[in-house]
């Protein structure tokens, strides 16, 4: 579902295929916040409430970007990222950018996220401008 047909600046959306973004996040408030940030961005945002659901969705549909909470019930983001990276390797697929999102600001947590295969690490709450910039950066610089 495309939330809007205008870009972030209010211009008509480009006719390119919308970005497919998977948000793996258990917190409903954070889901709503990220959805609001993307309201005017031409993208298809899919939600997964935990890492297990996120891995299952990732394996069934190609995504341009994964936004991964690192601390969730059922399966955490560290394990989910490892499983996604192993699946990509087994399937000989290109690596999809996975951006770790967490409220934990400890350097060790950031290092662990990068060690398991995350492309980048951001501490929540992520300001909207930063959030949009990270999407542009990790989806090949495509203007939104």
C-alpha positions in Angstrom: 0.0 0.0 0.0 1.3 3.4 -0.9 0.4 5.9 1.8 0.6 8.9 -0.5 1.2 10.0 -4.1 3.4 13.0 -3.2 7.0 13.1 -2.1 8.4 14.5 1.2 8.4 18.0 -0.3 4.8 17.8 -1.5 5.7 17.2 -5.1 3.9 14.5 -7.2 5.5 11.2 -6.6 7.9 9.8 -9.2 6.6 7.0 -11.3 9.4 4.7 -10.1 8.5 1.6 -8.2 8.0 2.6 -4.6 10.5 1.4 -2.0 9.6 -1.7 -0.1 10.5 -1.2 3.6 10.1 -3.8 6.3 9.8 -2.4 9.8 10.4 -5.1 12.5 9.2 -3.4 15.7 7.2 -4.6 18.6 6.3 -1.3 20.1 3.0 0.1 18.7 3.9 3.7 19.4 7.1 3.3 17.4 5.2 1.7 14.6 2.8 4.6 14.5 5.7 7.1 14.6 7.6 5.5 11.7 4.4 5.2 9.7 3.7 8.9 10.2 7.3 9.7 9.2 6.7 7.8 5.9 3.2 9.1 5.2 4.2 11.3 2.3 7.0 9.1 1.1 6.3 6.8 -1.9 6.9 3.5 -0.2 5.3 0.2 0.8 5.8 -0.2 4.5 5.2 -3.6 6.0 5.2 -4.3 9.7 6.4 -7.3 11.6 5.8 -7.4 15.4 8.9 -9.6 16.2 12.0 -11.0 14.6 10.5 -14.3 13.8 7.7 -12.7 11.7 10.3 -10.3 10.2 12.5 -13.2 9.0 9.4 -15.0 7.5 8.3 -11.8 5.7 11.8 -11.1 4.5 12.1 -14.6 3.0 8.9 -14.2 1.1 9.1 -10.7 -0.4 12.1 -8.7 -1.6 12.7 -5.5 0.4 14.8 -2.4 -0.3 15.4 -1.8 3.4 14.8 -3.4 6.7 14.4 -1.3 9.9 15.1 -3.7 12.8 14.4 -3.1 16.5 17.0 -5.1 18.4 15.1 -5.9 21.6 11.8 -7.7 21.0 10.0 -10.7 22.4 9.8 -14.1 20.6 13.0 -13.4 18.5 15.3 -10.4 19.0 16.7 -8.3 16.2 20.2 -9.7 16.6 19.0 -13.3 15.9 16.7 -12.1 13.1 19.5 -10.2 11.4 21.8 -13.3 11.6 19.1 -15.5 10.1 18.4 -12.9 7.3 22.1 -12.7 6.5 22.5 -16.5 6.4 19.4 -16.8 4.2 20.8 -14.1 1.8 24.1 -16.0 1.6 22.4 -19.4 1.1 20.2 -17.9 -1.7 23.2 -16.0 -3.2 21.3 -12.7 -2.9 22.7 -9.2 -2.5 22.7 -7.9 1.0 19.7 -5.8 1.9 20.5 -2.9 4.1 19.4 -3.6 7.7 19.3 -0.6 10.0 19.3 -1.4 13.7 17.0 0.8 15.8 17.1 0.6 19.5 16.6 2.7 22.6 19.9 1.3 24.1 22.8 3.8 23.6 25.6 1.5 24.8 28.5 1.3 22.4 28.7 -2.5 23.0 25.1 -2.8 21.7 26.0 -0.9 18.5 29.0 -3.0 18.0 27.0 -6.2 18.4 24.4 -5.0 15.9 27.1 -4.4 13.3 28.8 -7.7 14.1 25.6 -9.7 13.4 25.2 -8.0 10.0 23.4 -4.7 10.5 24.4 -2.0 8.0 24.0 0.8 10.5 22.8 1.6 14.0 20.5 4.4 15.2 19.3 5.2 18.7 15.5 5.8 19.1 13.9 8.1 19.0 15.2 9.0 15.6 14.2 12.5 14.5 12.1 12.6 11.3 14.8 14.4 9.2 17.4 11.9 10.3 15.1 9.0 9.6 14.3 10.2 6.0 18.1 10.8 5.4 18.9 7.3 6.5 16.3 5.8 4.1 17.7 7.8 1.2 21.3 6.8 2.1 20.6 3.1 2.6 18.4 2.8 -0.5 21.1 4.0 -2.9 20.5 7.8 -2.6 17.1 7.7 -4.3 15.3 10.9 -3.7 12.1 10.6 -1.8 
